[in-house]
Amino acid sequence: MNPGFSVYGISTGLLQPGDDIVDRVLTALSATDAQTIADNDILLFAESPLSTTEGRNIRLADVVPGSQAETLGKKYSLDPRLAQVVIDESDRILGGIPGFLLASRGNLVLPNAGVDESNAPDGWVTLLPKDADASAARIRKEIRERTGKETAVIIIDSRTHAMRLGVSGVAIGCSGILPITDERGKADLFGHELQVTRRAIADSLASTAELLMGEANEGVPVVLVRGYRYTFSEHAVIESIAPEEDLFLGSLSRNG
Amino acid sequence: MNPGFSVYGISTGLLQPGDDIVDRVLTALSATDAQTIADNDILLFAESPLSTTEGRNIRLADVVPGSQAETLGKKYSLDPRLAQVVIDESDRILGGIPGFLLASRGNLVLPNAGVDESNAPDGWVTLLPKDADASAARIRKEIRERTGKETAVIIIDSRTHAMRLGVSGVAIGCSGILPITDERGKADLFGHELQVTRRAIADSLASTAELLMGEANEGVPVVLVRGYRYTFSEHAVIESIAPEEDLFLGSLSRNG
């Protein structure tokens, strides 16, 4: 059984293109009760500040929107140049509401494909990390090299949920942790086989981190979770679900 | 800024109809590092064990399915008696996949309207609490009467998310805490007004609790969060979003 865990916000201050994010985290960590990195710590990074350090920023003035972007921009009341960036960053545009496109990207369904106008200089937008799993693996390796500690790293974003107000967290990449546990074959308290057999551990950790990160100018781009017993995995990926097995998309397409 | 917080699992053992859940929590708490209730602790209760103590169990043998339940049972391969209970417990059936109906109930969209076959005796199902906000308010009042401490109480369930494998947490009722914070007017690090202005604090806390509760026979129906700075609210409700403003339902209905 998991006895419990502690959660610490790490205030690095504003991150800029080219900043060494691991160095900034290690420095800022010493001002928290966590003090230093320990083995089995989980570090969660907000995607937008991380992307910024990786140079994943685009100036909208440099974007020329195509005809699909012009059409979507008109239909959903958003800057056609932003629509073009969202198209470029996504596999498929699923729909939209005024101000936002709903886009799929790999195993994610995200507002504006994760393209972020907040927390970027005027006229610039921040893209998601090019490969969030690779970013997580790189950070984990750098932490190991600099501290000798074995950690898990998760890159997170905010997401909305059907019919709910407000955002919570979602994992978009990870390294060193099994993101979804499979409890098939396990029994409930009455010895029945479990109905719900997979748990989105990385997404739940992402929501835990969101509680401290906030969306405003709080400058907490990284959160440390200590004491949570997770399952190690060197090469785990965050699996998506087939649309026809998905209760939301499956239901709505069967209805439609 | 929120400096950090601690999370404790509380193992009450199996809960039965009529059990005094507050008494069981206070007793079990003494075996954890948290020891006793403190002011501003947040207590999160899994809905199914709580419902059981409230007598919200139904024996399927006592249910007579109507024609809609027979039709849905056939279409989605589930026991028509279970389909009838789901219909009775929901406002609207939105669709389904084999084994599950997608149902709306108040401000929630939930598989099988929260009707749970796991963790119930053979042939029985557990319903959601009749009024989860009222359950939360009652528990909070009982804790105050027995300990003198002012706490927040959240009732939680598991939910799935579009295109994602695995469940995370969702708040279905609360007392003493503002479940969704509104940051309209706040600025980001560059002084822009925030795009995403509402945060689903109660849902993120529910996912935090899910990390310790598990789905299997772990017997952790209650989780305590200590040190998280939340906003007090005496009569907050978990607001839902209008379908046309909802990025998922709005998108899919515009597309369909």
Contacts between the chains, C-beta under 8 A, distances in Angstrom:
chain1	res1	chain2	res2	distance
A	1	B	9	6.9
A	1	B	11	7.0
A	1	B	218	5.8
A	1	B	220	6.9
A	2	B	9	6.1
A	2	B	211	7.2
A	2	B	212	5.1
A	2	B	214	7.7
A	2	B	220	7.8
A	3	B	8	7.6
A	3	B	9	6.5
A	3	B	32	7.4
A	3	B	33	7.5
A	4	B	6	6.7
A	4	B	7	5.5
A	4	B	8	4.2
A	4	B	9	5.8
A	4	B	32	7.0
A	4	B	33	6.6
A	4	B	34	7.9
A	4	B	212	6.8
A	5	B	6	7.5
A	5	B	7	5.3
A	5	B	211	7.6
A	5	B	212	7.9
A	6	B	4	6.7
A	6	B	5	7.5
A	6	B	6	5.0
A	6	B	7	7.4
A	7	B	4	5.4
A	7	B	5	5.3
A	7	B	6	7.4
A	7	B	7	6.9
A	7	B	208	7.9
A	8	B	3	7.5
A	8	B	4	4.2
A	9	B	1	6.8
A	9	B	2	6.0
A	9	B	3	6.4
A	9	B	4	5.8
A	11	B	1	7.0
A	14	B	189	5.6
A	32	B	3	7.3
A	32	B	4	7.0
A	33	B	3	7.5
A	33	B	4	6.6
A	34	B	4	7.8
A	94	B	251	5.6
A	94	B	252	7.6
A	94	B	255	7.1
A	95	B	247	7.9
A	95	B	250	7.2
A	95	B	251	2.6
A	95	B	252	6.2
A	95	B	254	5.6
A	95	B	255	4.8
A	96	B	247	7.8
A	96	B	251	6.0
A	96	B	254	7.5
A	97	B	244	7.7
A	97	B	245	6.4
A	97	B	246	7.5
A	97	B	247	5.6
A	97	B	250	4.6
A	97	B	251	6.7
A	97	B	254	8.0
A	100	B	247	6.0
A	102	B	247	5.2
A	102	B	248	7.1
A	102	B	251	4.3
A	104	B	163	7.1
A	107	B	163	6.9
A	107	B	164	7.6
A	108	B	163	7.4
A	109	B	162	5.2
A	109	B	163	5.0
A	111	B	247	5.9
A	116	B	195	7.9
A	117	B	192	7.4
A	117	B	195	5.9
A	118	B	188	4.5
A	118	B	192	6.3
A	118	B	194	5.8
A	118	B	195	5.0
A	118	B	196	7.2
A	119	B	188	4.7
A	119	B	189	5.1
A	119	B	190	6.5
A	120	B	190	6.7
A	121	B	190	5.8
A	122	B	190	7.0
A	122	B	192	7.5
A	158	B	196	6.1
A	159	B	161	7.4
A	160	B	246	8.0
A	160	B	247	5.6
A	160	B	248	7.7
A	161	B	159	7.4
A	161	B	161	6.3
A	161	B	170	7.7
A	161	B	200	7.5
A	161	B	203	7.3
A	161	B	248	7.7
A	162	B	109	5.2
A	162	B	162	6.9
A	162	B	246	6.2
A	162	B	248	4.1
A	162	B	249	5.8
A	163	B	104	7.1
A	163	B	107	6.9
A	163	B	108	7.4
A	163	B	109	5.0
A	163	B	240	5.3
A	163	B	241	5.6
A	163	B	243	7.1
A	163	B	246	5.7
A	163	B	248	7.7
A	163	B	249	6.5
A	164	B	107	7.6
A	164	B	170	7.8
A	164	B	200	6.2
A	164	B	203	6.8
A	164	B	240	6.8
A	164	B	241	6.2
A	165	B	180	5.2
A	165	B	198	5.3
A	165	B	200	7.0
A	165	B	239	5.0
A	165	B	240	6.9
A	165	B	241	5.0
A	166	B	180	4.3
A	166	B	181	7.5
A	166	B	198	4.1
A	166	B	199	5.2
A	166	B	200	3.2
A	166	B	201	7.4
A	166	B	203	6.9
A	167	B	196	5.4
A	167	B	198	7.0
A	167	B	199	5.8
A	167	B	200	6.1
A	168	B	199	7.7
A	168	B	200	4.7
A	168	B	203	4.9
A	168	B	204	4.6
A	168	B	207	6.5
A	169	B	204	6.5
A	169	B	207	7.5
A	170	B	161	7.7
A	170	B	164	7.8
A	180	B	165	5.2
A	180	B	166	4.3
A	181	B	166	7.5
A	183	B	214	7.8
A	183	B	215	5.9
A	183	B	216	5.4
A	186	B	215	7.7
A	186	B	216	4.1
A	186	B	217	7.3
A	187	B	216	6.7
A	187	B	217	5.7
A	188	B	118	4.5
A	188	B	119	4.7
A	188	B	215	7.5
A	188	B	216	6.5
A	188	B	217	5.8
A	189	B	14	5.6
A	189	B	119	5.1
A	189	B	217	5.0
A	189	B	219	6.6
A	190	B	119	6.5
A	190	B	120	6.7
A	190	B	121	5.8
A	190	B	122	7.1
A	192	B	117	7.4
A	192	B	118	6.3
A	192	B	122	7.4
A	194	B	118	5.8
A	194	B	215	5.5
A	194	B	216	6.0
A	195	B	116	7.9
A	195	B	117	5.9
A	195	B	118	5.0
A	196	B	118	7.1
A	196	B	158	6.0
A	196	B	167	5.4
A	196	B	215	5.4
A	197	B	215	7.5
A	198	B	165	5.3
A	198	B	166	4.1
A	198	B	167	7.0
A	199	B	166	5.2
A	199	B	167	5.9
A	199	B	168	7.7
A	199	B	210	7.2
A	199	B	214	7.3
A	199	B	215	6.4
A	200	B	161	7.5
A	200	B	164	6.2
A	200	B	165	7.0
A	200	B	166	3.2
A	200	B	167	6.1
A	200	B	168	4.7
A	201	B	166	7.4
A	201	B	211	6.8
A	203	B	161	7.3
A	203	B	164	6.8
A	203	B	166	7.0
A	203	B	168	4.9
A	203	B	207	7.0
A	204	B	168	4.5
A	204	B	169	6.5
A	204	B	207	4.0
A	204	B	208	6.9
A	204	B	210	5.2
A	204	B	211	5.1
A	205	B	211	6.8
A	207	B	168	6.5
A	207	B	169	7.5
A	207	B	203	7.0
A	207	B	204	4.0
A	207	B	207	3.7
A	207	B	208	6.6
A	208	B	7	7.9
A	208	B	204	6.8
A	208	B	207	6.6
A	208	B	208	4.3
A	208	B	211	7.0
A	210	B	199	7.2
A	210	B	204	5.2
A	211	B	2	7.2
A	211	B	5	7.6
A	211	B	201	6.8
A	211	B	204	5.1
A	211	B	205	6.8
A	211	B	208	7.0
A	211	B	228	6.4
A	212	B	2	5.1
A	212	B	4	6.8
A	212	B	5	7.9
A	214	B	2	7.8
A	214	B	183	7.7
A	214	B	199	7.2
A	215	B	183	5.9
A	215	B	186	7.7
A	215	B	188	7.5
A	215	B	194	5.5
A	215	B	196	5.4
A	215	B	197	7.4
A	215	B	199	6.4
A	216	B	183	5.4
A	216	B	186	4.1
A	216	B	187	6.6
A	216	B	188	6.5
A	216	B	194	6.1
A	217	B	186	7.4
A	217	B	187	5.6
A	217	B	188	5.8
A	217	B	189	5.0
A	218	B	1	5.8
A	219	B	189	6.6
A	220	B	1	6.9
A	220	B	2	7.8
A	228	B	211	6.4
A	239	B	165	5.0
A	240	B	163	5.3
A	240	B	164	6.8
A	240	B	165	6.9
A	241	B	163	5.6
A	241	B	164	6.2
A	241	B	165	5.0
A	243	B	163	7.1
A	244	B	97	7.7
A	245	B	97	6.4
A	246	B	97	7.5
A	246	B	160	8.0
A	246	B	162	6.2
A	246	B	163	5.7
A	247	B	95	7.9
A	247	B	96	7.7
A	247	B	97	5.6
A	247	B	100	6.0
A	247	B	102	5.2
A	247	B	111	5.9
A	247	B	160	5.6
A	248	B	102	7.1
A	248	B	160	7.6
A	248	B	161	7.6
A	248	B	162	4.1
A	248	B	163	7.7
A	248	B	248	6.5
A	249	B	162	5.8
A	249	B	163	6.5
A	249	B	252	7.9
A	250	B	95	7.2
A	250	B	97	4.6
A	251	B	94	5.6
A	251	B	95	2.6
A	251	B	96	5.9
A	251	B	97	6.7
A	251	B	102	4.4
A	252	B	94	7.6
A	252	B	95	6.2
A	252	B	249	7.9
A	252	B	252	4.6
A	252	B	256	7.3
A	254	B	95	5.5
A	254	B	96	7.5
A	255	B	94	7.1
A	255	B	95	4.8
A	255	B	256	7.9
A	256	B	252	7.2
A	256	B	255	7.9
A	256	B	256	3.9
